[in-house]
Amino acid sequence: MGIDLAAIPTNPTGLALLKSKKVKTSLVLTNRELIRSITKYKPTLLAIDAPLSLPKKGSYRKADIEMIKRGYRVFAPDFPSMKVLTLRAIRLADTLTKKGFNIIEVHPTSTRKALEMPLKKWKEIEEIFNKIGLKREPKEHKLTPHEIDATTAVLTAYLYVKNQTELIGDEEGYIIVPTRRNWRTIKA
């Protein structure tokens, strides 16, 4: 399951569940709704688009510094608006880990960059998901940017399970990014 976590529960959090090459997306608001969805579907892996730790000192973790060096644009986890998101993500990850869920930290924009996909052209990105083999069912509505980021997160989780990613960072925190390649080489 991919999760595009919102900083505050009044903003939508995007969810994407990958099962049998079919992707089901939805939006939730509160932690309660989010945890209910996760426990209902019992995914084997949760890929969360949010920092899952704060730096021990300074503004950036080693993972963030390395991401920036590699050309991926990430924000400092303790940047004021990011800190709210990071603290929510840490609390959520702690709760979910205690419930037995496996969690990785991902960054959808960096995934799209690593896979040579458009970064913000939502319609094109959705078409690429279909070409890769990630079919959305049911197709009730146009995907929101939150659902596209959640689907990108679930794609990262899929590639992680297939050993086609790299861990960037250290014990302070890791960000999972696909090994650089063109998205056309991926078949889900």
N, C-alpha and C positions, 0 to 999 in steps of 0.2 A: 504494500500500500504506500502510495506517495501522499505526502501532506504538505501543502503550502500554508504554513501556519501564519495567521494574522497576529500582530502584536497585541491587540486587545480584542476581547470577545464580542464587541459590538460590530466588528468588521468580519467579513466572511473568510473562513478558512476553507481552502479547496482540498478535496479528497479524490483520489483515484485508486481504484482497486483493480488489480490485474489478476484475472483468473481464466485459464484456458484461452489465452490470447485475446480475451475480450476485456475491455476497460469500461468500468462503470464509474462515473464521476458524480460528485455531489458537493454541496456547500453546507457547512455547519457554522455555528457561531460560538457556543459555549464549550468549555472543557468537558462538561457533562455530555453534550451531544457528540463531541469528538470521541470521547472514551467509549460511549455507547456504540458508536459505529465500529470502532476498532474491535471491541470485544464481541460484537455480533459476527463479524467476518473472520476474526482470528487469523490475520495475515501472518505469514512466516517471517516477514521482514517489514519494518517500517522505515521509510526514507523521508526524513523530515528536513524541509527547507527552512532552517533556522540554526543559528549557532547553538550548540548544546553545552558550551562551557564559556566561562569568562577567562581572560588572560590573568595569569598569576601576578604579573606586573606590567605596567604600560597599557597601551590601548589595543595592541594586536597580539594574537596568539601566533606561534610559529606557523601554523597552518594558513592563517590569513596573509602573513608576510610572503610565504612561498606561493600562494595563489596569485598575489599581486605581481610577484616576479615573473610568473608564467603567463601573465597577460589576462588573468581573470579578475574582474572587478568585484571585489567584496568590500563590505564596510566593516569597520572596527566593531566588535561585539559590545564594547562599552560606550560607543557613540550614543548620545542621549536617546534618540528614537529607537536605535537598535537594542539598547539595554533592556527596554521594556519587553521586546520580542525575545531576547536571549533569556531573561529571567522566566518568562512564561514557558519557553521551550525546555529549560532545565527542570522546572517543576513537573511539567508534563512527562518528560523522559524518565524522571525518577519514578513517578507513579506507574508508568507503563512497564518499566524495567522490573519493578516489584511484582507486576502481574505476569511476568515471564516473557514479555515481548523483546525481540531483538531490534535494535535501533541503529541507524546510521545517519550521519549528517551529510546532506547534499546541498548543492547550489545549482538550481535548474538553468540559470542563465549561463553558467560555466559549462554545464553539460552540453547545452546547445552549441556553445562556442567550440568545445572540444570535438563535437560531431559535425562541425561545419553546417549547422542549421541556422536559419534566420533567428535573431535574438528576440525580436518583439513583433514580428509579422504573424499575428495569431492565426489567421486563416491558412497561411502557408504552412505553419507549424502543424496545425491539425491535419492537413493533407499529407504531410510527411509521416505522421503517426500511422495513418492508414496504409501508406506505401510500405512502411516497416513491417506492418502486420498487426499493429495494435488497434484493433477495430473497437469502436465505441458502441456499446449497446446499453440501453436503447438510445437512439439519436433524437431525443426529445427537444433539445434546444441547442443553440449555438454555444460553444464552450466559452466560459469566462476566462480572463487571464489567470485567475486563481486555479481553475480546473486544468488549464494548459500547463501551469507550473507544477501542479500535483501529478499530472500525467508524465511530465518530464522527470519528476522525482521517481516515479514508479519505473520509468525506463532505466534510470540510473540504477535502481535496485535490481532490476532484471539483469543488467550488464554486470553488476557486482556479483550476483549469484553465479554468473557464467565466467567469472575471473577475467573480466574485460575492463577493469577499472584500476585506478591507483589510489592509494591512501596518501593524502598530503597532510603533513603535520607531525605531531609527536604525542606523548602521553597527556599533554594539556588539551588536546582535541585533534580529531582527524576529520577532514572533508574528503568525501569520496567523489572522484571525477572519472568519467570514462577515459580510457586510453585514447589519445587523439587519433581520429580516423574520420572518414566521410560516412554520414548516416546511411548512404546507399549500400554500404557493406553489411548492414544489420538486417537480419530477418528474425523476427520474434516468433 
